[in-house]
Structure formats: C-alpha cells, structure tokens
C-alpha cells in the first residue's frame, strides 16, 4: 500500500466503531447509520431542487437579437414580439445584412433577422444549441407570416458534425471539474500536511495532464470540439487548476464538511449554470450571474467563444479562471501562516 493511502477497512467490528464514538452505542449508530444517509439525501435533494428550478423556468430573458430593416418594419417586429413574449427578446438594430452576419459570428447577438432583403431571413448560430434557434424561429415566424411572407432560416455558425447536439464542450468541462474535485479532495486525504509548495506542484502537474488529455481526446481523437488544440488545452488546464483549488480550500477551511461544500459549488451549482445546453439568458435571475462567475460556466463560454466565434470572450475567461486558481491557494497560505503563529 503506497504511503498516505488508507488500507482496506477490514472486517466489521462494531466495538471499534463504538470506541471511535467515545464508547457510546447511540453515537456510533448516529454516525454510522444516520449521518451517511442524511448527507446523501441532502446532496441529492439540493441537486434536484437546483436542476428543477432551472429546467422548469428555461425561457429566455433579454436575449439579444439583431434586426435589419426600415423603421416601420423594425417598429412592427418590436411591438409584436414584445406583445407575444414580454421581456424575452432584446432587439438590436443593425444597418445591413452584412453587419447582421458579423454580429452573429462575433456573438454580439444570438441571432439576427434581415427584413429588407428579397425575402426575410433569420441568421442563427447553431453553436448555441437548438433551443436558441427554436426560440427565434417560433417568435419571428408568425410576425413575418402576418406580413404575407415566409421566413428563411440560415445557420451561419453551425455545430461540428461530430457534435450535432452541442454537448461536447459541456461534457469536457464537467469531466475536468469532476477530476479537479476528486484531485482536491484526494490531495488532502492522502497528504493533509503537505507543504503548500509541493501542493502547488501537484496541482500544476494535475492541471497540465488534464489540459493535455482533454485536448487530445476532445479535439484530436473525436473531433467533437473544433478549433486549436493548444487553445482548448490551455483553457482546460486553467479550469482543472481552478476546480482543484476550490476543492482544496474547502477541505483546508472546513475539513470533512468541505467535501459537501465543494460538491455544491463545483458539481451542483457549477453544472446547472454551465450554459452547456442554453445561453445564460435562459437561466432564472438568481442563477444567471453564477454562469459568469463559477468555473464551469466561465470555461464553457470561453471554450465556445474560442472554437465557434471570434474569441472576444477568451481573455475574460482566462482572467476569471486564473483568479479561481490563485485566490484559494492564497487563502490556504494565509490560514497556514495564522495557524503556525498560534502554535
């Protein structure tokens, strides 16, 4: 058995469990029977509540949509859309069809409708998922039909053929966050008093390996995430480092309870607000800000922007993930220093 890893628990011995509970059979029963069940149910309940609160309210709010046309056309579309779905779409006037396509390709708007061409055309970005395309098609088709015309839909930023449902980036991010969570927990379990310098070296090793593996598997092996393998690998490396750092600081500050805090932050709230299925505009008001702060959502948006759009959001993703990677270890260093002074 390698040093630091606990051996198998051995045969059942209730007397040993009572000794761990200061000789109290009642406390041993509570610790061994009630506590595991209670923790598991609470974690499962939190996951269910968070997911259902998001799934059951997955409607757009202030979704930016470009519109090209004359003043009368734009005014009519704005009035009809506002009447049919109040607050759902935010129309952004654009000068011409070329500007509309650029805006969609740069992700300045989630889609754009061109009304002043030979026939009305809806420009969409399939990279955002089918939900956005369906939302825009259902909202704008009746408006165009009432004017006696038919709406043509053109996907100007389609998904890669190997990822027709647009879930590869989300799965990649979740796998890395799960790995970071397990790394942070395991690191403190097998070496709770490891020096911070060596813990940082271990974190860097894990993050580099996760970034390399993620890029090789997702980009090169399966071609499910298009774009540059070094760019994808770099963002994945930062995500892995951030997830491991969050788990580590939770364990250092809270001990065993930190496992459940890290689970709630990284695996429950992080996964629910990752924007892997729909953009942040589809999240409820309490959850939307988390998509731009928690590591999962930041990484998913950065990766999507890097591989499908113009990459304007990548610097922000790098900055936020870097903060998540540095600040937890800074907190650990401060707590360690304070503990040494007390001792």
C-alpha positions in Angstrom: 0.0 0.0 0.0 1.6 3.3 -1.0 2.3 5.7 1.8 -0.6 8.0 2.5 -3.3 5.8 1.2 -5.5 4.2 3.8 -5.6 0.4 3.7 -8.9 -1.6 3.3 -11.2 -1.2 6.4 -11.0 -4.8 7.4 -13.8 -7.0 8.8 -16.8 -5.5 10.6 -16.2 -4.7 14.3 -18.9 -2.7 16.0 -16.8 -2.4 19.1 -14.2 -0.4 17.2 -16.9 1.9 15.9 -18.1 2.5 19.5 -14.6 3.3 20.5 -14.4 5.9 17.8 -17.6 7.4 19.2 -16.2 7.6 22.8 -17.8 4.3 23.8 -21.4 5.4 23.0 -23.5 2.9 21.0 -26.1 5.6 20.3 -23.4 8.0 18.9 -21.9 5.1 16.9 -25.3 4.4 15.4 -25.9 8.0 14.5 -22.5 8.4 13.0 -22.6 5.1 11.0 -26.3 4.8 10.1 -28.0 8.2 10.1 -25.2 10.6 9.1 -24.3 8.9 5.7 -28.0 8.6 4.8 -28.7 12.2 5.8 -25.8 13.7 3.9 -26.6 11.6 0.7 -30.2 12.7 0.8 -29.4 16.4 1.3 -26.9 16.4 -1.5 -29.4 14.6 -3.8 -32.2 17.0 -2.8 -30.0 20.0 -3.4 -29.1 18.7 -6.9 -32.8 18.0 -7.7 -34.0 21.4 -6.4 -31.4 23.3 -8.4 -31.9 21.4 -11.6 -35.7 21.6 -11.5 -35.7 25.3 -10.6 -33.7 25.8 -13.8 -35.3 23.3 -16.1 -38.9 24.4 -15.3 -38.1 28.0 -16.0 -35.9 27.7 -19.0 -37.3 30.6 -21.0 -35.2 33.4 -22.5 -34.9 36.8 -20.8 -33.4 39.7 -22.6 -32.0 37.6 -25.4 -30.1 39.9 -27.8 -31.4 39.6 -31.4 -30.3 41.8 -34.3 -32.9 43.2 -36.7 -32.3 44.8 -40.1 -35.0 46.8 -41.9 -36.8 50.0 -42.3 -38.1 52.0 -39.3 -41.6 50.8 -39.9 -40.6 47.1 -40.2 -38.4 47.3 -37.1 -41.1 49.0 -35.1 -43.7 46.4 -36.1 -41.5 43.5 -35.2 -40.6 45.1 -31.9 -44.2 45.7 -31.0 -45.4 42.2 -32.0 -42.5 40.4 -30.2 -43.0 42.4 -27.0 -46.7 41.7 -27.0 -46.2 37.9 -27.6 -43.2 37.4 -25.3 -42.7 40.3 -23.0 -39.1 40.7 -21.9 -37.9 37.6 -23.9 -36.0 39.2 -26.7 -34.0 42.4 -26.9 -33.9 43.7 -30.4 -30.7 45.4 -31.6 -31.0 47.5 -34.8 -28.2 46.7 -37.3 -27.5 48.6 -40.6 -27.5 45.8 -43.1 -27.3 42.1 -43.7 -23.5 42.0 -43.7 -23.4 43.7 -40.3 -26.0 41.2 -39.0 -24.0 38.3 -40.1 -20.8 39.7 -38.5 -22.7 40.3 -35.3 -23.9 36.7 -35.2 -20.4 35.4 -36.0 -18.9 37.5 -33.2 -21.6 36.5 -30.8 -22.7 40.1 -30.3 -26.2 38.9 -30.8 -27.6 35.4 -30.5 -29.3 35.7 -33.9 -30.5 38.3 -36.4 -33.5 38.8 -38.7 -33.0 40.6 -42.0 -36.3 42.1 -43.2 -35.2 44.3 -46.1 -33.8 41.7 -48.5 -35.5 39.8 -51.3 -37.1 37.6 -48.6 -37.0 37.7 -44.8 -34.1 35.7 -43.4 -33.2 34.6 -39.9 -29.5 34.2 -39.2 -28.8 31.8 -36.3 -25.8 30.3 -34.6 -26.3 26.6 -34.1 -23.3 26.6 -31.8 -25.6 28.0 -29.1 -27.8 24.9 -29.3 -31.1 24.1 -30.8 -33.0 25.9 -28.1 -32.0 29.3 -29.3 -32.8 28.5 -32.9 -36.2 27.2 -31.9 -36.9 30.3 -29.7 -36.1 32.7 -32.5 -37.9 30.8 -35.2 -41.1 30.4 -33.1 -41.0 34.1 -32.1 -40.3 35.6 -35.5 -42.1 33.3 -38.0 -45.6 34.5 -37.0 -44.5 38.1 -37.3 -43.2 37.5 -40.9 -46.2 35.4 -41.9 -48.6 38.2 -40.8 -46.9 40.4 -43.3 -47.6 37.8 -46.0 -44.1 36.5 -46.3 -42.1 33.3 -45.4 -39.0 33.2 -43.1 -35.9 31.5 -44.3 -33.5 30.2 -41.5 -29.8 30.1 -42.2 -27.3 28.7 -39.7 -24.1 30.8 -40.1 -22.2 29.2 -37.1 -23.2 25.5 -37.3 -22.0 22.9 -34.8 -19.4 20.4 -35.9 -20.9 17.2 -37.5 -19.3 15.2 -34.7 -21.3 17.1 -32.1 -24.8 17.8 -33.6 -26.4 18.3 -30.2 -23.8 20.8 -28.9 -22.9 18.9 -25.7 -19.2 18.1 -26.3 -17.9 21.3 -24.7 -20.2 20.9 -21.7 -19.2 17.3 -21.2 -15.5 18.2 -21.5 -15.9 20.9 -18.8 -17.8 18.7 -16.5 -15.2 15.9 -16.8 -12.4 18.3 -15.9 -14.3 19.8 -13.0 -15.1 16.3 -11.7 -11.4 15.5 -12.0 -10.4 18.7 -10.2 -12.9 18.0 -7.4 -11.5 14.5 -6.9 -8.0 15.7 -7.1 -8.5 18.4 -4.5 -10.3 16.0 -2.1 -7.8 13.2 -2.6 -4.8 15.5 -2.2 -5.9 16.5 1.3 -6.9 12.9 2.2 -3.6 11.3 1.3 -1.3 14.2 2.4 -3.1 16.6 4.7 0.1 18.3 5.9 1.9 18.5 2.6 3.7 21.8 2.2 2.0 24.4 0.1 4.9 24.5 -2.3 4.6 20.8 -3.1 0.8 21.0 -3.2 1.1 23.7 -5.8 3.5 21.5 -7.8 1.0 18.6 -7.6 -1.8 20.9 -8.7 0.2 22.1 -11.7 1.0 18.6 -12.7 -2.7 17.6 -12.5 -3.8 20.6 -14.4 -1.3 20.2 -17.2 -2.1 16.5 -17.6 -5.9 17.3 -17.6 -5.4 20.0 -20.2 -3.3 17.7 -22.5 -5.7 14.8 -22.1 -8.8 17.0 -22.7 -7.4 18.5 -25.9 -6.2 15.1 -27.2 -9.5 13.4 -26.6 -12.0 16.1 -27.4 -10.1 17.8 -30.3 -7.8 15.3 -31.9 -9.3 11.9 -31.1 -13.0 12.5 -31.5 -13.0 15.9 -33.3 -16.0 16.8 -31.2 -14.6 20.2 -30.3 -13.3 22.1 -33.3 -10.5 24.6 -33.2 -7.0 24.8 -31.9 -5.9 22.0 -29.6 -3.4 24.3 -27.8 -6.1 26.9 -27.1 -8.6 24.2 -25.9 -5.9 22.6 -23.8 -4.9 25.9 -22.2 -8.4 26.7 -21.2 -9.0 23.2 -19.9 -5.7 23.4 -17.9 -6.9 26.6 -16.2 -10.3 25.0 -15.5 -8.7 22.0 -13.9 -6.4 24.2 -11.8 -9.4 26.3 -10.7 -11.6 23.3 -9.8 -8.8 21.6 -7.8 -8.0 24.9 -6.0 -11.6 25.3 -4.9 -11.9 21.8 -3.6 -8.5 22.2 -1.8 -9.5 25.4 0.0 -12.9 23.9 1.1 -11.0 21.0 2.7 -8.5 23.2 4.3 -11.0 25.6 5.8 -13.9 23.2 6.7 -12.4 19.7 6.9 -14.8 16.9 6.1 -17.7 19.4 5.7 -15.7 21.0 2.9 -16.3 17.9 0.7 -20.0 18.8 0.6 -19.4 22.5 0.1 -17.1 21.7 -2.9 -19.8 19.3 -4.2 -22.4 22.0 -4.0 -20.3 24.7 -5.6 -18.5 22.7 -8.3 -20.7 19.8 -9.2 -24.3 21.0 -8.5 -24.4 24.8 -9.0 -21.5 24.7 -11.5 -23.0 22.0 -13.7 -26.5 23.6 -13.5 -25.2 27.0 -14.6 -22.6 25.9 -17.1 -24.7 27.1 -20.1 -23.9 23.9 -21.9 -27.4 23.5 -23.2 -28.7 27.1 -23.4 -27.0 30.5 -23.0 -27.2 32.4 -19.7 -30.3 34.3 -20.8 -32.3 31.1 -20.3 -31.3 30.8 -16.6 -33.5 32.2 -13.8 -32.5 35.6 -12.4 -30.8 34.0 -9.3 -28.7 31.6 -11.4 -27.7 33.7 -14.4 -24.9 35.6 -12.6 -23.3 32.4 -11.5 -22.8 31.4 -15.1 -20.3 34.2 -15.5 -18.6 33.6 -12.2 -18.3 29.8 -11.4 -15.5 27.9 -13.2 -17.7 25.6 -15.3 -19.8 28.4 -16.9 -16.8 30.6 -17.4 -14.9 27.8 -19.1 -17.8 26.6 -21.3 -18.4 30.2 -22.5 -14.7 30.7 -23.1 -14.3 27.4 -25.0 -17.4 28.0 -27.1 -16.2 31.5 -28.0 -12.8 30.3 -28.9 -13.8 27.4 -31.1 -17.0 28.8 -32.7 -17.0 32.6 -32.5 -14.4 35.4 -32.7 -12.8 34.6 -29.4 -13.5 38.0 -27.8 -14.6 36.4 -24.6 -11.5 34.3 -24.1 -9.4 36.9 -22.2 -12.2 37.3 -19.7 -12.4 33.5 -19.2 -8.7 33.3 -18.7 -8.7 36.1 -16.1 -11.6 34.6 -14.1 -10.2 31.1 -14.2 -6.8 32.5 -13.2 -8.4 34.2 -10.1 -10.1 30.9 -9.1 -6.8 29.2 -9.5 -4.7 31.7 -7.4 -7.1 33.1 -4.7 -7.9 29.7 -3.0 -4.2 28.9 -2.6 -3.6 32.4 -1.3 -6.2 31.8 1.3 -4.6 28.5 2.3 -1.3 30.2 2.6 -2.8 32.8 5.0 -4.6 30.2 7.1 -1.5 28.1 7.3 0.6 31.1 8.4 -2.0 32.1 11.0 -2.1 28.5 12.4 1.7 28.4 12.7 1.7 31.7 14.6 -0.9 30.4 17.0 1.1 27.2 17.6 
